[in-house]
Amino acid sequence: MLITFSCKSHNNVTMFGDVAQSLITMMEFSTDIPGAISAVDVEKALINLEKNIAVVKQQQISNQDAQQAIDSEEEDEKEVEISLSVRAIPLIDLLKTAISVESYVMWE
């Protein structure tokens, strides 16, 4: 399933459903689909998202350090996982645009 975020004055942002729902949860809004954030609440959503992404980043760094200690003997190539913080960049840009033009954000 794909979820598309939209607002005025910004291109749509489409993500895989599980990633999008994680980000919506991090914004501390309902993951109902379709859903929306009113223009007055977009700034709060951005603050919540950035705060929760920082927490996840810190946890990932701790987990990577522990995993590197375990895997130091294995030199096999591993597929690089794209972090949630990187996947959130287009949505963060959309939220910032929505704030600047005082627009709602919706997803479906």
C-alpha positions in Angstrom: 0.0 0.0 0.0 1.2 3.5 -0.8 0.2 6.7 1.1 0.4 10.1 -0.6 0.9 13.3 1.4 -0.2 16.6 -0.1 -0.5 20.3 0.6 -0.8 23.5 -1.3 2.4 24.8 -3.0 4.3 21.5 -2.7 4.6 18.3 -4.8 2.9 15.3 -3.4 5.1 12.9 -1.4 4.3 9.2 -1.8 5.7 6.6 0.6 5.2 2.9 1.4 2.3 2.5 3.9 4.4 1.2 6.8 6.9 4.0 6.6 4.2 6.6 6.2 2.2 5.3 9.1 5.3 5.3 11.3 5.9 9.0 10.4 2.2 9.9 11.0 2.5 8.2 14.4 5.7 10.2 15.1 3.8 13.4 14.3 1.3 12.2 17.0 -1.7 12.2 14.8 -4.2 9.4 13.9 -3.0 6.9 11.3 -6.5 6.8 9.8 -6.4 6.8 6.0 -7.4 9.2 4.6 -6.3 11.8 7.2 -5.4 15.4 7.6 -3.7 18.0 9.8 -5.3 21.5 9.9 -3.1 24.4 9.0 -2.8 25.5 12.7 -1.6 22.1 13.7 1.1 21.5 11.1 3.8 23.2 13.0 3.1 21.0 16.1 3.2 18.0 13.8 6.6 19.0 12.5 8.0 19.6 16.0 6.7 16.2 17.1 8.1 14.4 14.0 11.6 16.0 14.4 11.7 15.2 18.1 10.7 11.6 17.6 13.1 11.1 14.7 15.9 12.3 16.9 15.0 9.7 19.5 14.9 7.0 16.8 18.3 8.1 15.5 19.9 7.9 18.9 18.5 4.4 19.3 19.8 3.3 15.9 23.2 4.6 16.7 23.3 2.6 20.0 22.0 -0.5 18.1 24.6 -0.1 15.4 27.4 0.2 17.9 26.3 -3.0 19.5 25.8 -4.8 16.2 29.3 -3.7 14.9 30.9 -5.2 17.9 29.1 -8.5 17.2 29.8 -8.4 13.4 33.4 -7.2 13.6 34.5 -10.8 12.7 32.2 -11.1 9.7 33.3 -9.2 6.7 30.4 -10.1 4.4 28.8 -7.3 2.5 25.5 -6.3 3.9 22.7 -4.4 2.3 22.5 -0.8 3.6 19.2 0.0 5.3 17.7 3.4 4.6 16.9 4.9 8.0 13.5 6.4 8.9 15.2 9.8 9.4 16.3 9.8 5.7 12.9 8.6 4.5 11.3 11.4 6.5 13.1 14.2 4.6 10.5 14.7 1.8 7.7 14.8 4.4 9.6 17.3 6.6 10.1 19.5 3.5 6.3 19.3 2.7 5.5 20.2 6.3 7.8 23.2 6.2 6.2 24.4 3.0 2.7 23.9 4.5 3.7 26.1 7.5 5.1 28.8 5.2 1.9 29.0 3.1 -0.4 28.3 6.0 -1.9 25.2 4.4 -3.4 21.9 5.7 -1.7 18.6 5.0 -3.6 15.5 4.0 -2.8 11.9 3.3 -4.6 9.2 1.4 
